[in-house]
Amino acid sequence: MFVGLLISLSIISEYIFLEPYIIAHLPEGTEFGLVLIIAVSALSSLVIPMNVYRIRIIQTSKRKISGSVFGSIIGAAAGACSCGPIGFAVISTFGSVGAVTTSFLTNYEIPLRLGAIALLIFVYYTTVRSLKIECQLNK
Amino acid sequence: MAKKGIIAGGIAAAIIISIIIMVLASQFGSETVNLDMQRMHGDISTAMGSPVLGNANAPITIVEFGDYQCEQCYAWYHNTKPAIVQNFIDTGKANLVFVDLAFLGKDSPKAAQATYCAEDQGKYWEFHDILYNSQEHIDNGWANSERLKAFAFSLGLDMELFESCTDSGKYSKRVQYNIDEARKQGANGTPTFFIIDSEGNKQKISGAQPYSVFKNVIDSMI
């Protein structure tokens, strides 16, 4: 899941290009953005499977998975909706509302990704805690 | 006597009309639009795009569809373009045409129109450069009307001409034509490049890709 997320986010954030050649490119000044993408990918691939496990095996509440999915989506959307195909599609479809949304997601890319990471860390912490309690109870 | 009066009157009228035409020409002469409506690169109409940067007869043309508020365009401008200019444009192997795909925010079309107002005074590429050196966040005011006028002032443009051009929306249809051309060519983001050889063959490059990609594509087409 981590590799899949990292590659997907790197493509939509234009760190990896598929055409005309497959090439990875890290422009000067965008290193921190890549670090945040790696963090979002790593945390999402930890938190989402843990919550899926909680729901499917322990049959518990779905509240935490919504937090983890929300954090992952925000982390992925921030910056991805700029001048690339996703932003273009959003603006073409939703007009000025889409333009305002994409410019917000682009302008606040770093704070949004940091917020998403904070949310994912929080969900990870609470999930680990509740898993410990729920597993003990099930024993 | 009457004939002489008619002839004299005719000459006087002709002189007055000539003077009026000369005055009007001197007032509006610098606002003429130098468009080559037939200009095509492959199947891409660049008639309404920028002036050609570099040798107009170069065997390769790079058409860039871009937005002045796009940060990827900014990245390409600063990281990749200098090497392309140095190795391909300055050497006469390639030329470059910029075509607006101004879609990101409300100030994007205004910035694009302003470049053509600067072109009226022979400063298209200087204005283009100043925009990509001044880029900030989308629609945060860095490319609003006042700032565009400030850029024009800093380039020493005739402000009366520039302001009448931007305020009247003289080039709004030109920019819209370019946006339509970009969509027609399947450009669905900025920057999107088409490398076109003298026979009209073209290769698309999407995004702010590194110099090595452009070098490989251009070398394979020369």
Interface residues (C-beta under 8 A of the other chain):
Chain A: E14 F17 E19 P20 Y21 I23 H25 P27 E28 G29 T30 S82 C83 G84 P85 G87 F88 A89 I91 S92 S96 A99 T102 S103 T106 N107
Chain B: D67 C70 E71 Q72 C73 A75 N79 F103 L104 G105 K106 H137 I138 D139 N140 N188 G189 T190 P191 Q203 K204 I205 S206 G207 A208 Q209 P210 S212 V213 N216 V217
